[in-house]
Amino acid sequence: MSPSDTFVLGDRRVRRMGYGAMQLAGPQVFGPPKDRAAAVAVLREAVASGVDHIDTSDFYGPHVTNQIIREALAPYPRELTLVTKVGAVRGDDASWNVAARPDALRRAVEDNLRHLGVDVLEVVNFREMGDVHAPKEGSIAEAFGTLARLREEGKIRHLGLSNVTLAQVREAQDIAPVVCVQNQYNLVQRDDDALVDTLRDMGIAYVPFFPLGGFSPLQSEALSAVAARLEATPMQVALAWLLHRSPNILLIPGTSSLGHLRENLAAANLALDEAVRRELDAIGTRS
């Protein structure tokens, strides 16, 4: 693997194609999966295939994905980087609720430590709920300051952010180093174009959530046409476009299917020439 296939995350260099564990929980990311053994198999296949960056959260399930990760992968390989997030809790009705007060964040960190079975969390993202999938301006100093104190206590090694604006990144940077930002971004959803480039210049990883559209998979005749010419799937092309978009982008596509996992990982080997990239860029511009 060449250096261009990796990027720095905290004090580690990870492969740019990772894995997101959200889909290992039940429907609506709530409750247990229909097939727990299949979820375990997907995780083990991902790591066996070279994935060294897994994204998770204790509010997936809740607790479910972290417990499955521990079952499947502990004791963890030395090179594996687990990234989790805090800032929300799940209601009994599967709702997503803000949990950003200091006591709630401390409890969330302790829950992640316990369910993952680790002594320290490698990276913890503060998930600003904002408009759920879109950032909203406002101070995050109290919440991020709480996580910075937990970092000083040795419970967290590195800190990141999710669903935030550039102003919030800069505010957080004045409190403690930010090693990654996780926002919604994909071939069609391009609001963060400028932020991706700014973070690249700052040496900060950008980790797009919903890289394939999330609950509404990407649909585009132009994307399908490119995929047909390249003898790839549209989703593989969409992932390859993200890898070509900027060297600081780390991908975490999620799936509970071994077949889809293999398709996603194969996208890292899909070459896109300049003409194809311009054609794909225009999809976002038009939308």
N, C-alpha and C positions, 0 to 999 in steps of 0.2 A: 504494500500500500504506500502510495506516494504522500508527501507532506500535504498536498492539496486536498487529500481525502480525509484529513483530520483538522481539528481546530481545538484551541485551548479552552477548557472549561474548569475554572478555578485553577488548581495547580496540576491538573491532568490534561493530557492531550487525548481526545476521544475521536472515534470515527464519526463522520458526519451523518451516517445513516444509523439512527438509533431505533428505539421502540417505545411506544406509548401504551401503558397498561390499562387505560380507562375502559376499553371494551371487554376486559376480562370479567367485569362485574355483570350483573343481570340487566334486564331491560331498563332504560332510562338511567343507566349507571347506578342501579339500586338493587340491593339484595345479591344473592349468590348467582353464579352462572348456571346455565342449564347443565353444562358438562364440565365439572371441575377438573377432571383428568385431562380433558382437551386443553384447558387453560394452562395447566402445568406443562403439557407437552409443547405448547407454543412458546412459552418462556424458555424452556430448555433448548428448543431448536434455535431460537433467536441468538442465545449466547453461544451455542455451538457453531453458529454461522458467522460469528465474529462481532456481534453487537456488544458494545461495551458501555452503552449509555441507555438507561431505562428511566422513563418518566412515570411517576405515580403520584398518588395522594391518599391519605387516610380517609378523605371524604368520598372516595370512590367506593361505593358499596353501602354504607361506609365500612371501612376496615377491610373489606373483602379483598381488594387487589393486593394490598400489602401483605395480608396473610397468605395469599396464593404465591406471591413472589418469594416469601420466606420458605414456604413449603417446597417450591420448585428449585430454588437456587442456593439456599444456605447450606453449608458455609459458603459465603460469596467469594467468587474469584477475585484476586487482588486487583485486577485491572478493571473490574466492573464499577461503574459510577451510577449510583442511584440518586435521582433527583426527585424531591417531593415538593408539595406546596401546601400552604396553610392560608386561612383567611375566610373559610366558609365551613358550614356544617350542614348536614342533611336533616330535613324534617321527616317525621313519620310518614308524610304524604309524598316523599321523594323530592320535596322542594329544596332549592339551594338558598341558604340563608347566610347573611353576613355574620362573621365571627372574627372581628378584628380588634377587639379589646385586648389589653395585655394578658388578662387571665385566660381568655379563650385561646390566644396564640400560644401561651406557655403549655396549656393542656394539649393543644394539637401537636406541638413538638414532642411532648412526652408520649402521646399516643403513637406517633410515627416511629419513635425509637422502639417502643415496646412491640408493635405489630411487625415491624421489619426485623426486629431482633438484632439491633446494632447499638453500639455505645455512643456513636456520633453520627449525625446525618451529614452526608457529603455536601449536598446543596439543598437549601430550602428557599423556594420562591414565595414571596408574599403575593397572594392572589387578591388584587383589588377588584371587588365585585363590579363597581361602576355600573354600566348598563348591561351586565352579564357577559356579553361577548364583544363589547366595545368599551374602550377607555373613557373615563370621565374625569375632568380636571378636579383637583382637590388635594389637600395635604395628606401625605401618607407617613409623616414624620413619627407620629406616636407608634403606629404599628411597626414600621421598619426599625425604629429605635428599640422596641421590645425584642425583635429578632437579633439586633446587633448585640444586645446584652446577653442573650442566650448563646450567641457566638462566643462572646468573651468568657462565658461560663464553660465552654468546651463542648456544648451539646450540638453545635452546628459548625461545620468547617467553612462553608462559603454561602453567600446570600445572592438571591436573584429576585426578579420581579415578574409579575404576570398581569396582563390587561392594563397596561399603564401608558402614559404619555411621556414624551421627552422631558417635559418639566418635572415630572415625578421621578424619572430616572436621575436627573441632576440633583433633585432634592435628596434622594436616597444616597447618592454618591458622596454627599457632604457628611453623611452619617457613618457609612461603612462601604467598603468596595462592593460593587455589583458585578457579578461574573456572567449573568445571562438575563435576557428578557424574553418572555414567552407571551406573544400576542397572536391574535387571529390574523393569518396572512396566507394567501395561496395565489394561484395563477389568476383568479378572477377578483378576489378581495385584496386590493392593493393599497389600502389607505396608509399602510406603514412603509411605503417605498422610501421616503426620505429618512425615516427612523432606522431602517435596515442599514443604509449607507452611513449614517452618523455613528451607529454602534460599531460598525466595521472599523471606522477610523479610530474609535476609542478602544478597540481590541476586545469588545464585549460580544459574546455569542448571542445570536438571535435564533429563537426556537419557535417556529410557527405552530400554533395549535390549529386544528382543523385544516391540515395541509391539503387534504383531499375534499374539503367542503363540509366535513363533519356529518351532521344529521341530514344535510341536503347535499349529496355528492355532486361534484362539478359536472355540469352539462354544457357542452359546446360542440357545435358541428365542426368548427375549425380545429379544436383539439382532437376530435375523433379522426379527422382527415389526416392530421400530422401523424397520429398513432398508427393509422393504417399503412402509411408510407414507410414508417420505421419498423413495421412488424412488431409493434409493442401495444400494450393496452393504454387507453387514455390516462389511467391513473399512474402508470409508470412514467409516461411523458410528463405529467404534472409534477411528479416528484423530482424527475430529472431536471425540469426547468428550475425548481427551487435550488437544487444543488449548483446549477450554473449561475443562478441569480447573484450570489455573493458568497465569498469564502467563509464568512462567519455564520452562515445558516447551518444549524444542526436540525436534522429531521427526526420526528418521533411518530411516524404513522402507526396507528394502532389497528389491531385485528385480533379476532379470536379463532381465526382459521389458519391452519398450516399452509394451505395453498396460497392464500392472500399474503401471508408473511413472506413466502418465497418470492412472489411477484414483486412485493415492495422492495425487498432487499436487492433484487436484480436491477431495479431502476438505477442503482448507484453505478452500474456499468454501461448505462445508456448514453451515448455521445450525441450531443445536439450541436450542429454547426451554426455559424453565425446567422445564416439565412433562416433556419428553423427557429432560432431564438427570437429573431425579430418578428416572425409570424406569430409566435406564442405571446410575445410581449403585447402585441396589438389586441389580443383577446381581453386583457385587463383594461387597456385603454378604452376599448369600445364599451365595456360594461360600466 
